[in-house]
Amino acid sequence: MYNLVFANRDGEFFDYPLQAVGRVGNRFVEIMEEELTPLPESAGLVLIPGGFPVGMTGDGEFTLLKSNPYQAGPAYAVGATLPQGYTRTLLPAYHRESEKPLPLLGYAAVVAKDGRLYVAAVQTDELKKWEPRYYNTADLSQLIEKRLNKYPKNRILKHLSHCSLRYRCFTAQNIFYTRWEGGLPVSPTCNAGCLGCISKQPAECCPSPQSRLDFRPTVRELVEVGVHHLERAEEAIISFGQGCEGEPSLAADTIAGTIKTIREHTGRGTINMNSNAGYTGGIKKIAAAGLDSIRVSIISATPEIYNAYYRPRGYSLDNVKESIKICREHGVFVSLNLLTMPGLTDRVSEAENLVRLVQETGVNMIQIRNLNIDPDYLWQHLPGTGEGEELLGIPAYLKVLRDELPAVKIGNYSRAVKK
């Protein structure tokens, strides 16, 4: 039996001998062994504010644990946050009365057995470049200061230094470590109003975990940072379209000019863009300028669900498909950044629709990303509840993708496609 894990108001965690359960969509479910993995060292445990944990009795009845059985006070549900390379299989099981949405985290069920913690996740990629021990090192501040002294007027470097130190953004830090994938934000505006946007949220929702870029960088500023990184970094990638900005393709002229100028200085490394791909005209201009790879954000290949999450302004899922086809025509390596939520993503209809989209457009890779959002908040905004729809479960869903799309890479993060 996997025991329920809960916390007190001080954040102390307890293992309680009540059968732990998980959640998919709005349903509480038993936990299968194949849905669990030992809690990774770099995972985190978080208390779910106002959430009372749900477990299962020996008679198979779901029950709410409101009071701490070991000391005075309430019992609070616990979730785990996962490092890159792990895909969540189940949400934590809890009941929450507050209408204020939870912070934007990718909550996964966490349980205990024989004194060891397990998380509802499967490993779907290696962790080589994204282990936390490679970041926030003792020399980071000195590296930032050295680069800012070299380019004192470069506003992008100043912005990335803020993201590195305050938000601990890995792609921002890689610019100063001069390695791997480095972020290059470019656009303060967006053509979507995503429910889970991490840089801009309405007042009635949860706070954004980071602030959005508030200026429009010049080609010169972007080239200074981009050329330095591509010429020197190991497995170098520069990526337009970061969590601290809007939609990069809205700055198509700036990005196209930057790509062309960078390639006048160096042919080394990969130039990538993370995008919703809704602005097809901008995507076409950027692809023609020499973009090497693009990662297209998508939560669903079902238009009604796609629209409910992205709330696009002036584009549709058909525009996204057209943009992908244009990129493939220009030889751009295309990945889908699939925002994954147990109970939604693993519906049979969702699997069928996504496979069809990939086959139709020629996508090269699917990157699985645990969607950071309050599950209840998401479900309030999606059409229908999915009640009665057959669920594959995330492990079986991943197998369907691998079986149906054998030529498509399944993983969690971007790769360099040029040396």
Secondary structure, DSSP 8 states (H G I E B T S, - for coil): --EEEEE-TT--EEEEEEEEEEEETTEEEE--GGGEEE--TT-EEEE-TTEEEEEE-TTS-EEE--B-SSSSSB-EEEEEE--TTEEE--EE-EEE---S---S---EEEEEETTEEEEEEEE-S--TTT-GGGSS-TTHHHHHHHHHHHSTT-HHHHHHHHHHHHS--HHHHHHHHTEEEEE----S--S---TT-SS---TTS---SS----S---HHHHHHHHHHHHHHSEEEEEEE--TTSS-GGGGHHHHHHHHHHHHHH---SEEEEEE----HHHHHHHHHHT--EEEEEES-SSHHHHHHHH--SS--HHHHHHHHHHHHHTT-EEEEEEEE-TTTTTBHHHHHHHHHHHHHHT--EEEEEE--S-HHHHHHHSSS--TT--B--HHHHHHHHHHH-TTSEEESS---S--
